[in-house]
Amino acid sequence: VPRFSLPTTIEAIRGGELTLFIAVPALLARLVAHVDQAGIVMTPNRLRYAYTGTAPLDLSLRRDVERVLGVVLQNGYGLTETSPTISRSNYCKGSDEINIGPPIPGVEVRIVDQNGDAVP
């Protein structure tokens, strides 16, 4: 779509057009608040996967998104320069995890100090 629209997104999920939904935490919070306030039921739907990144993920938001969408919300980290994903989670339903997960296959990660020296 050329521009984000909350009503269009909600209808695409409810109507079964989407099987994958990727959104930043702020957008997910907006979705949850709108759906809860309006009493909109988002399930059943055809979503198989929901994914977020770009900002820290709060556990309460993760739980709210999973309640509303009916799928586990996965988290990840990446940069445009890495095309774009570095790591992603593989949470199980009901877990309390909010980490960004391990590096994806084929990606090597090295943590360095301000001098560029590797640190444990």
C-alpha positions in Angstrom: 0.0 0.0 0.0 1.3 3.5 -0.7 0.5 4.8 2.8 -0.3 3.1 6.1 -4.0 3.0 7.1 -5.1 1.5 10.4 -8.6 0.6 9.1 -7.2 -0.9 6.0 -4.7 -3.0 7.9 -7.4 -4.2 10.3 -9.6 -5.3 7.5 -6.7 -7.0 5.6 -6.0 -9.0 8.8 -9.7 -9.8 9.5 -10.4 -10.5 5.9 -7.7 -13.1 5.6 -5.6 -11.2 3.1 -2.5 -11.2 5.3 -0.6 -14.2 6.5 2.5 -12.2 7.6 2.3 -8.9 9.6 5.4 -6.8 10.3 5.1 -3.6 12.3 7.1 -1.4 14.7 6.1 -1.5 18.4 4.4 2.0 18.2 2.2 0.9 15.4 1.3 -2.4 17.2 0.4 -0.4 20.3 -1.9 1.8 18.2 -3.5 -1.3 16.6 -4.1 -2.9 20.0 -5.5 0.3 21.5 -7.9 0.9 18.6 -9.1 -2.7 18.5 -9.7 -2.8 22.2 -11.4 0.5 22.3 -13.7 -0.3 19.3 -14.4 -3.9 20.5 -13.1 -5.3 17.2 -12.4 -9.1 17.2 -9.4 -9.9 15.1 -9.6 -13.7 15.2 -9.9 -16.0 13.5 -7.6 -14.7 10.8 -5.0 -16.2 8.4 -2.0 -14.8 10.1 0.8 -17.3 10.6 3.5 -14.9 11.7 3.7 -11.5 13.4 7.1 -9.7 13.6 8.4 -6.5 15.1 11.7 -4.7 15.4 13.3 -1.2 15.3 12.6 -0.4 18.9 12.6 -2.1 22.3 9.7 -4.6 22.8 7.8 -4.4 26.0 6.5 -7.7 27.4 3.0 -6.2 28.0 2.8 -5.1 24.4 3.9 -8.5 23.2 1.2 -10.2 25.2 -1.5 -7.7 24.0 -0.5 -8.2 20.4 -0.6 -12.0 20.8 -4.1 -11.7 22.5 -5.4 -9.5 19.7 -3.9 -11.2 16.7 -3.9 -14.8 17.9 -0.3 -15.5 16.9 3.1 -15.3 18.7 4.8 -11.9 18.1 8.4 -12.4 17.2 11.1 -9.8 17.7 14.3 -9.0 15.8 17.1 -6.6 15.2 18.6 -5.3 12.0 20.0 -2.3 10.2 19.5 -1.1 6.6 23.2 -1.8 6.1 22.8 -5.5 6.8 19.9 -6.0 4.4 18.2 -5.7 7.0 17.9 -8.5 9.6 20.8 -9.5 11.9 18.8 -11.6 14.5 15.3 -12.8 15.2 13.6 -14.5 18.0 11.8 -17.8 18.0 9.5 -17.4 21.0 7.1 -20.0 22.1 3.6 -19.2 23.0 3.3 -18.0 26.6 7.0 -17.3 27.1 8.2 -14.1 28.8 11.0 -13.4 26.3 11.5 -10.0 24.8 15.1 -10.4 23.5 16.0 -10.0 19.8 17.1 -13.6 19.4 20.2 -15.1 18.0 21.9 -14.1 14.8 20.2 -15.6 11.7 22.0 -18.3 9.8 24.9 -16.9 7.8 25.4 -13.8 10.0 28.4 -13.5 12.2 28.2 -11.0 15.2 31.1 -9.5 17.0 30.8 -7.2 20.0 33.6 -4.6 20.3 34.6 -1.8 22.6 35.1 1.8 21.6 38.6 0.9 20.2 37.2 -1.8 18.0 38.6 -4.6 20.2 36.5 -7.7 20.7 35.0 -8.1 24.1 33.6 -11.2 25.8 
